[in-house]
Amino acid sequence: MLLTILYVSHTHLPFLNEGKDHYKGYLQVHLEIWNAHDRPFFEPCVPTPLKKWLEQRIKKYGPIPKLNLFGKPTVFINGRRSSNRLPPGSLGIPLIGQSLSLLGARRANTAEKWLQQRITKYGPISKLSLFGNPKVFISGQAANKFVFTSTDKLSSQQNQSSRKILGEQNIFELSPEDHKRVRGAIVSFLRPESLKQYVGKMDGVKKHLEMHWQGKQQVKVLPLTKTLTFDIICSLLFGLEQGARKDRFVACFQEMIEGMWSIPINLPFIRYNRSLKASAKVRNMVRERIHEKRVELEQKGASPHQDLITCMLSNHNENNEEAVTEKEIVDNVILVMVAGHETSAVLITFIMRLLANEPAVYAAVLQEQEEIGKSKPSGEILNWEDLAKMKYTWRVAMETLRIHPPVFGGLRKALKDIEYGGYLIPKGWQIFWVSPMTQMDTSIFPEPSNLIQVDLKTKHRFHPTVSLHSEEVLEYVQDMSLQESKPLSQFTAS
């Protein structure tokens, strides 16, 4: 027999006696389901007062008593009927769930094996608990299509630790109306006509290579590419160039992102706590930069297209007021920096490994780059037209993204009860999708780990996170952010 327990973290037990307003926004209610024979293992995790309270309600009202928590009706279910509609799998220990297991697999570089074992055991859809919340893991081409096309059923949502670290006004957490407004300000920076002005800054790559790469017998590629991409992104997003100020920002930024995928328990001396403190420092630095940029725009007549901050500050509504709040600018500048920094560095690193292992591809990329170099006058820096000529190089980057997707996966929140694959995904639960499982699917790619021959005459291309032919992606994916983000990613990687 299945027993459904409403678990409330012991840190929030006072809600039983306190007023609802005091704990509004802090209480986390988790619906946990496990077999009755597992109950002795989990019972110690449930505070005694809460256990007695739940048992009293079952005794008084029966197996389906109605609760009212913070003005929101909740149904407490004890029985098989509803739980059988949920996907197979276990939610594990309350609050922790499978978080430690997955994080350990990621650190050991065995996350794909961890996921494949889960698929073998439960199938392509299963329930689990990660970072304090119940989730439904889905995989396969049908899952990709479902995630990218169900805009009326799903909304983007990060895990709780990322949300607290990056800020709750970032574009993934905003309401549809605010999302559209803030997204419009960001897109004004990502448009090709705006990016054309920034291409010259890429000439700094030459100085970076001369300083860190040339003449060295051995180099550590990933740390150096992270330094390179961070320098470029700092310049593009808020005009922060080399110096002690940028070095302080780098140190805080690195500590901040370390806790983005961690269990959201804020205790001293643990990673999540350190990341929250680093996030506060990063926010203060970005806020200072916003104030400086506002002065440059208002008093010095600076160009509104200097960087992302000036682009967002220059967006005004019909009342000639700034269309984006300062907090929204802070949170979304940090979000764009996190998204662009890690992914670009990982992509460049794997491209270099691919070129080292594939002499024919290396020769073709080198030939394309040399032809572009010969067509330019001596001393002229890179421009937008040069970037557009790097067709073969970009194909190689796309194939590298297929084999080694830098984005492991993402989350969507169910806006209502959803039927998927014969199971129920309850409203409020998160859907956890991952990219490697379809990228390495042998039914799609007969030899998924091998490089597909990249030929300029071939129109057989793949989207880096969906593993469908490009024509199918255009049909399925309606979110134009995929098209909007391509120029920036192509610009940074090339």
C-alpha positions as CSV (number, residue, x, y, z in Angstrom):
1,M,0.0,0.0,0.0
2,L,1.2,3.5,-0.9
3,L,1.2,6.2,1.8
4,T,1.3,9.9,0.8
5,I,2.9,12.1,3.4
6,L,2.8,15.9,3.4
7,Y,6.3,16.7,4.6
8,V,7.1,20.1,6.0
9,S,10.8,20.9,6.8
10,H,11.3,21.0,10.6
11,T,12.7,24.5,10.2
12,H,9.2,25.7,9.4
13,L,7.3,23.8,12.1
14,P,6.2,27.0,13.8
15,F,3.7,27.5,11.0
16,L,1.4,25.2,13.0
17,N,1.1,27.9,15.7
18,E,2.1,31.1,13.9
19,G,0.1,33.3,11.6
20,K,0.2,32.6,7.9
21,D,1.7,36.0,6.9
22,H,4.8,35.5,9.0
23,Y,5.8,32.4,7.1
24,K,4.4,33.3,3.7
25,G,7.1,32.8,1.1
26,Y,9.3,30.7,3.4
27,L,7.3,27.5,3.9
28,Q,8.1,24.7,1.5
29,V,5.5,22.0,1.3
30,H,6.7,18.8,-0.3
31,L,4.5,15.9,-1.4
32,E,6.4,12.7,-0.7
33,I,5.3,9.3,-1.8
34,W,6.9,6.0,-0.7
35,N,5.9,2.4,0.0
36,A,4.6,1.6,3.5
37,H,7.5,-0.8,4.1
38,D,9.9,2.1,3.7
39,R,8.0,4.2,6.3
40,P,10.3,3.2,9.3
41,F,13.3,4.6,7.4
42,F,11.6,7.9,6.6
43,E,9.6,8.5,9.8
44,P,12.7,9.8,11.7
45,C,12.9,12.6,9.1
46,V,9.3,13.8,9.9
47,P,9.1,15.9,13.0
48,T,6.9,14.3,15.7
49,P,4.4,17.2,16.1
50,L,3.8,17.2,12.3
51,K,3.4,13.4,12.3
52,K,0.8,13.5,15.1
53,W,-1.0,16.4,13.4
54,L,-1.3,14.4,10.1
55,E,-2.4,11.3,11.8
56,Q,-5.2,13.2,13.6
57,R,-6.4,14.6,10.3
58,I,-6.5,11.2,8.7
59,K,-8.4,9.8,11.7
60,K,-10.9,12.7,11.8
61,Y,-11.5,13.3,8.1
62,G,-10.6,10.0,6.4
63,P,-8.0,9.2,3.7
64,I,-8.6,12.4,1.8
65,P,-8.8,15.3,4.3
66,K,-8.9,18.8,3.0
67,L,-6.3,21.2,4.4
68,N,-6.0,25.0,4.0
69,L,-2.4,26.2,4.1
70,F,-1.9,29.9,3.7
71,G,-5.3,30.4,2.1
72,K,-4.6,27.8,-0.6
73,P,-6.6,24.5,-0.5
74,T,-4.5,21.4,-0.4
75,V,-5.7,17.8,-0.6
76,F,-3.9,15.2,1.5
77,I,-4.2,11.8,-0.2
78,N,-3.7,8.4,1.4
79,G,-4.2,5.6,-1.1
80,R,-3.3,4.0,-4.4
81,R,-5.6,5.6,-6.9
82,S,-4.0,9.0,-7.4
83,S,-0.4,8.0,-6.7
84,N,-0.6,5.3,-9.5
85,R,-1.0,8.1,-12.0
86,L,2.3,9.6,-11.2
87,P,5.4,8.4,-13.1
88,P,7.4,5.6,-11.5
89,G,10.4,6.3,-9.3
90,S,11.2,7.4,-5.8
91,L,11.4,10.9,-4.3
92,G,14.0,9.6,-1.8
93,I,14.8,11.3,1.5
94,P,12.8,14.5,1.9
95,L,14.6,17.7,0.8
96,I,17.7,15.8,-0.3
97,G,16.1,13.3,-2.7
98,Q,18.6,12.2,-5.5
99,S,20.5,15.5,-5.4
100,L,23.7,14.2,-3.8
101,S,23.7,11.2,-6.1
102,L,23.4,13.3,-9.3
103,L,25.9,15.9,-8.1
104,G,28.4,13.2,-7.4
105,A,27.9,11.7,-10.9
106,R,28.4,15.1,-12.5
107,R,31.6,15.7,-10.6
108,A,32.8,12.2,-11.6
109,N,31.8,12.9,-15.2
110,T,29.4,10.0,-15.2
111,A,26.1,11.9,-15.2
112,E,25.1,10.4,-18.6
113,K,25.6,6.9,-17.2
114,W,23.5,7.9,-14.1
115,L,20.7,9.0,-16.3
116,Q,20.9,6.0,-18.6
117,Q,20.6,3.7,-15.5
118,R,17.5,5.6,-14.5
119,I,16.0,5.2,-17.9
120,T,16.8,1.5,-17.9
121,K,15.1,1.1,-14.5
122,Y,12.0,3.3,-14.9
123,G,11.7,4.1,-18.6
124,P,11.9,7.6,-20.4
125,I,9.7,9.2,-17.7
126,S,10.1,9.0,-14.0
127,K,9.8,11.1,-10.8
128,L,12.6,12.1,-8.5
129,S,13.5,14.9,-6.1
130,L,16.3,17.3,-6.8
131,F,17.4,20.4,-4.8
132,G,14.4,20.3,-2.5
133,N,11.6,20.0,-5.1
134,P,9.8,17.1,-6.8
135,K,10.6,16.7,-10.5
136,V,9.7,14.5,-13.4
137,F,12.6,13.5,-15.6
138,I,11.8,13.0,-19.3
139,S,14.0,12.1,-22.2
140,G,13.9,11.4,-25.9
141,Q,12.9,13.2,-29.1
142,A,9.2,13.3,-28.0
143,A,10.3,14.9,-24.7
144,N,12.3,17.6,-26.5
145,K,9.3,18.4,-28.7
146,F,7.0,18.5,-25.7
147,V,9.3,20.8,-23.7
148,F,9.9,23.3,-26.5
149,T,6.3,23.5,-27.8
150,S,4.2,23.4,-24.7
151,T,4.4,27.1,-23.9
152,D,0.8,27.1,-22.7
153,K,1.5,24.3,-20.2
154,L,5.1,24.9,-19.1
155,S,7.1,27.9,-18.0
156,S,10.9,28.3,-17.6
157,Q,12.0,27.9,-14.0
158,Q,15.4,27.4,-12.5
159,N,16.2,25.3,-9.5
160,Q,15.9,27.1,-6.1
161,S,19.6,27.5,-5.5
162,S,20.2,29.1,-9.0
163,R,17.2,31.3,-8.5
164,K,18.4,32.6,-5.2
165,I,22.0,33.1,-6.5
166,L,21.1,34.7,-9.8
167,G,18.2,36.8,-8.6
168,E,14.5,36.4,-8.8
169,Q,14.0,39.1,-11.4
170,N,16.0,37.3,-14.1
171,I,14.1,36.6,-17.3
172,F,13.4,33.0,-16.5
173,E,11.4,33.9,-13.4
174,L,9.4,36.9,-14.7
175,S,5.7,36.9,-15.5
176,P,4.8,36.8,-19.2
177,E,4.3,40.6,-19.4
178,D,7.5,41.4,-17.6
179,H,9.3,38.7,-19.5
180,K,8.4,40.3,-22.8
181,R,9.5,43.8,-21.6
182,V,12.9,42.7,-20.2
183,R,13.5,40.4,-23.1
184,G,13.0,43.2,-25.5
185,A,15.7,45.2,-23.8
186,I,18.1,42.3,-23.9
187,V,17.3,41.5,-27.6
188,S,18.2,45.1,-28.5
189,F,21.8,44.2,-27.5
190,L,21.8,40.9,-29.3
191,R,20.6,42.1,-32.7
192,P,23.2,41.7,-35.5
193,E,23.3,45.4,-36.2
194,S,24.3,46.0,-32.5
195,L,26.8,43.1,-32.4
196,K,28.6,44.5,-35.5
197,Q,29.9,47.3,-33.3
198,Y,31.5,44.9,-30.9
199,V,33.5,42.6,-33.3
200,G,36.6,44.8,-33.1
201,K,36.9,44.0,-29.4
202,M,37.6,40.4,-30.4
203,D,41.1,41.6,-31.5
204,G,42.0,41.3,-27.8
205,V,42.2,37.6,-28.4
206,K,45.6,38.1,-30.1
207,K,47.0,39.7,-27.0
208,H,45.6,36.9,-24.8
209,L,47.2,34.2,-27.0
210,E,50.6,36.0,-27.1
211,M,50.5,36.3,-23.3
212,H,49.3,32.8,-22.2
213,W,49.8,30.4,-25.2
214,Q,52.7,31.2,-27.4
215,G,56.0,29.6,-26.5
216,K,54.4,27.4,-23.9
217,Q,55.2,23.6,-24.0
218,Q,52.0,22.8,-22.2
219,V,48.8,24.8,-21.6
220,K,45.6,24.1,-19.6
221,V,43.0,24.9,-22.1
222,L,39.8,25.1,-20.1
223,P,41.1,27.6,-17.5
224,L,42.6,29.8,-20.2
225,T,39.5,29.8,-22.4
226,K,37.5,30.7,-19.3
227,T,39.8,33.7,-18.8
228,L,39.5,34.6,-22.4
229,T,35.7,34.4,-22.6
230,F,35.3,36.2,-19.3
231,D,37.5,39.1,-20.5
232,I,35.4,39.4,-23.7
233,I,32.0,39.1,-21.9
234,C,33.0,41.6,-19.2
235,S,33.8,44.1,-21.9
236,L,30.7,43.4,-23.9
237,L,28.2,43.3,-21.0
238,F,29.3,46.3,-18.9
239,G,32.5,47.7,-20.4
240,L,34.8,46.3,-17.6
241,E,38.3,46.1,-18.9
242,Q,41.5,44.6,-17.5
243,G,42.5,45.8,-14.0
244,A,42.2,45.1,-10.3
245,R,38.5,45.8,-10.3
246,K,37.9,43.1,-12.9
247,D,40.1,40.7,-11.0
248,R,38.0,41.2,-7.9
249,F,34.9,40.6,-9.9
250,V,36.3,37.4,-11.4
251,A,37.0,36.0,-8.0
252,C,33.5,36.7,-6.7
253,F,31.9,35.5,-9.9
254,Q,33.7,32.1,-9.8
255,E,32.7,31.5,-6.2
256,M,29.1,32.6,-7.0
257,I,28.5,30.0,-9.8
258,E,29.9,27.1,-7.7
259,G,26.7,26.8,-5.7
260,M,24.2,27.1,-8.5
261,W,23.6,23.4,-8.6
262,S,23.6,22.6,-4.9
263,I,21.1,21.7,-2.2
264,P,19.6,25.0,-1.0
265,I,20.4,24.7,2.6
266,N,21.9,28.0,3.9
267,L,24.2,27.0,6.6
268,P,27.7,28.5,7.4
269,F,30.8,27.1,5.7
270,I,28.9,25.2,3.0
271,R,29.1,25.9,-0.7
272,Y,25.6,27.3,-1.1
273,N,26.2,29.8,1.7
274,R,29.5,30.9,0.2
275,S,27.8,31.4,-3.2
276,L,25.0,33.5,-1.7
277,K,27.6,35.8,-0.1
278,A,29.6,36.0,-3.4
279,S,26.4,36.7,-5.2
280,A,25.7,39.7,-3.0
281,K,29.2,41.1,-3.8
282,V,28.7,40.6,-7.5
283,R,25.4,42.4,-7.3
284,N,27.0,45.4,-5.6
285,M,29.7,45.6,-8.3
286,V,27.1,45.4,-11.1
287,R,25.0,48.0,-9.4
288,E,28.0,50.4,-9.1
289,R,28.6,49.9,-12.8
290,I,25.0,50.7,-13.6
291,H,25.2,54.0,-11.7
292,E,28.4,54.9,-13.6
293,K,26.9,54.0,-17.0
294,R,23.8,56.1,-16.2
295,V,26.0,59.1,-15.5
296,E,27.8,58.5,-18.8
297,L,24.6,58.4,-20.7
298,E,22.9,61.4,-19.0
299,Q,25.9,63.7,-18.5
300,K,28.5,62.7,-21.0
301,G,26.4,61.8,-24.0
302,A,27.7,58.2,-24.2
303,S,26.5,55.9,-26.9
304,P,23.5,53.7,-25.9
305,H,25.1,50.7,-27.6
306,Q,28.4,50.6,-25.7
307,D,27.4,47.4,-23.8
308,L,24.5,45.5,-22.4
309,I,24.0,47.8,-19.5
310,T,23.8,50.9,-21.7
311,C,21.4,49.1,-24.0
312,M,19.0,48.2,-21.2
313,L,19.3,51.7,-19.6
314,S,18.4,53.3,-22.9
315,N,15.1,51.4,-23.3
316,H,12.2,53.7,-22.4
317,N,8.5,53.3,-22.2
318,E,5.8,55.5,-23.6
319,N,6.2,57.9,-20.6
320,N,9.9,58.2,-21.4
321,E,10.8,56.3,-18.2
322,E,13.4,53.6,-18.0
323,A,11.6,50.4,-19.2
324,V,13.7,48.1,-17.0
325,T,14.2,48.5,-13.3
326,E,17.7,48.5,-11.8
327,K,17.2,45.1,-10.1
328,E,16.0,43.6,-13.4
329,I,19.2,44.9,-15.0
330,V,21.4,43.5,-12.3
331,D,19.8,40.1,-12.3
332,N,19.8,39.7,-16.1
333,V,23.3,41.0,-16.6
334,I,24.4,38.3,-14.2
335,L,22.3,35.7,-16.0
336,V,23.6,36.5,-19.4
337,M,27.2,36.5,-18.1
338,V,26.7,33.0,-16.5
339,A,25.1,31.7,-19.6
340,G,27.7,33.0,-22.0
341,H,30.8,32.4,-19.9
342,E,30.7,28.7,-19.1
343,T,29.1,27.6,-22.4
344,S,31.5,29.5,-24.6
345,A,34.6,28.3,-22.7
346,V,33.5,24.6,-22.8
347,L,32.7,24.9,-26.5
348,I,36.1,26.4,-27.4
349,T,37.9,23.7,-25.3
350,F,36.1,20.8,-27.0
351,I,36.6,22.4,-30.5
352,M,40.4,22.5,-29.8
353,R,40.3,18.9,-28.8
354,L,38.3,17.9,-31.9
355,L,40.8,19.8,-34.1
356,A,43.7,18.0,-32.5
357,N,42.1,14.6,-33.0
358,E,40.8,15.2,-36.6
359,P,43.6,16.4,-38.9
360,A,41.3,16.7,-41.9
361,V,38.9,18.9,-40.1
362,Y,41.8,21.0,-38.7
363,A,43.2,21.5,-42.2
364,A,39.8,22.6,-43.5
365,V,39.3,25.1,-40.6
366,L,42.9,26.4,-41.0
367,Q,42.4,26.9,-44.7
368,E,39.2,28.9,-44.2
369,Q,40.8,31.1,-41.6
370,E,43.9,31.7,-43.7
371,E,41.7,32.7,-46.7
372,I,39.9,35.2,-44.6
373,G,43.2,36.6,-43.3
374,K,44.7,36.9,-46.8
375,S,41.7,38.9,-48.0
376,K,42.2,41.6,-45.3
377,P,44.7,44.5,-45.5
378,S,47.6,44.1,-43.1
379,G,46.8,45.3,-39.6
380,E,43.0,45.4,-40.1
381,I,41.0,44.0,-37.2
382,L,38.3,41.4,-37.4
383,N,34.9,42.7,-38.7
384,W,31.3,41.3,-39.0
385,E,31.8,40.3,-42.6
386,D,34.7,38.2,-41.7
387,L,32.6,36.4,-39.1
388,A,29.9,35.7,-41.7
389,K,32.6,33.9,-43.9
390,M,33.4,31.3,-41.2
391,K,30.8,28.9,-42.5
392,Y,32.9,25.7,-42.1
393,T,34.2,26.8,-38.7
394,W,30.6,27.3,-37.5
395,R,29.6,23.9,-38.8
396,V,32.4,22.3,-36.8
397,A,31.2,24.2,-33.7
398,M,27.7,22.9,-34.2
399,E,28.9,19.3,-34.4
400,T,31.0,19.8,-31.3
401,L,27.9,21.1,-29.5
402,R,26.1,17.9,-30.5
403,I,28.8,15.6,-29.1
404,H,29.6,17.7,-26.1
405,P,26.6,19.9,-25.2
406,P,27.8,22.5,-22.7
407,V,24.3,22.8,-21.3
408,F,23.5,19.6,-19.4
409,G,19.8,20.3,-19.2
410,G,17.1,22.5,-17.9
411,L,13.9,22.8,-15.9
412,R,10.3,23.7,-16.8
413,K,7.5,24.3,-14.3
414,A,4.0,22.7,-14.9
415,L,1.5,25.5,-15.0
416,K,-1.4,23.0,-14.6
417,D,-1.9,19.2,-14.3
418,I,-0.4,17.6,-17.4
419,E,-1.0,14.2,-19.0
420,Y,2.3,13.0,-20.6
421,G,3.2,9.5,-21.6
422,G,0.3,8.1,-19.8
423,Y,1.2,9.7,-16.5
424,L,0.2,12.7,-14.5
425,I,2.6,15.6,-14.0
426,P,1.0,17.6,-11.1
427,K,0.7,21.4,-11.3
428,G,3.7,23.1,-9.7
429,W,6.1,20.2,-10.3
430,Q,9.2,20.8,-12.4
431,I,10.1,18.9,-15.5
432,F,13.8,18.0,-15.8
433,W,15.0,17.5,-19.4
434,V,18.6,16.8,-20.5
435,S,20.4,17.1,-23.8
436,P,23.0,14.3,-23.8
437,M,20.5,11.5,-23.9
438,T,19.2,12.4,-27.4
439,Q,22.5,13.7,-28.7
440,M,24.0,10.2,-28.1
441,D,20.9,8.2,-29.1
442,T,22.0,5.4,-31.5
443,S,18.6,5.4,-33.1
444,I,19.3,8.9,-34.3
445,F,23.1,8.8,-34.7
446,P,24.4,5.3,-35.6
447,E,27.9,6.2,-34.1
448,P,27.0,9.1,-31.8
449,S,30.5,9.6,-30.4
450,N,32.0,10.0,-33.8
451,L,32.3,13.2,-35.7
452,I,29.7,13.4,-38.5
453,Q,31.6,14.4,-41.7
454,V,31.2,18.2,-41.9
455,D,30.8,19.2,-45.5
456,L,29.9,22.7,-46.7
457,K,27.8,21.3,-49.5
458,T,25.7,19.2,-47.0
459,K,22.5,20.7,-45.6
460,H,22.2,18.0,-42.9
461,R,22.6,20.0,-39.7
462,F,21.6,19.5,-36.1
463,H,20.5,21.9,-33.4
464,P,22.9,21.6,-30.5
465,T,20.2,20.9,-27.8
466,V,17.3,19.2,-29.6
467,S,18.9,16.5,-31.8
468,L,16.4,17.0,-34.6
469,H,17.0,18.0,-38.2
470,S,17.0,21.8,-38.5
471,E,13.8,21.7,-40.5
472,E,12.1,19.9,-37.7
473,V,13.5,22.3,-35.1
474,L,12.1,25.3,-37.0
475,E,8.7,23.5,-37.1
476,Y,8.8,22.6,-33.4
477,V,10.6,25.4,-31.6
478,Q,8.6,28.6,-31.6
479,D,10.7,30.5,-29.0
480,M,12.7,33.0,-31.1
481,S,15.3,33.3,-28.4
482,L,17.1,30.4,-30.2
483,Q,17.5,32.7,-33.2
484,E,18.3,35.8,-31.1
485,S,21.1,34.1,-29.2
486,K,22.8,32.6,-32.2
487,P,24.7,35.8,-33.3
488,L,26.2,36.3,-29.8
489,S,27.2,32.6,-29.3
490,Q,28.7,32.5,-32.9
491,F,30.4,35.8,-32.3
492,T,32.0,34.7,-29.0
493,A,33.0,31.2,-30.1
494,S,34.5,32.3,-33.4
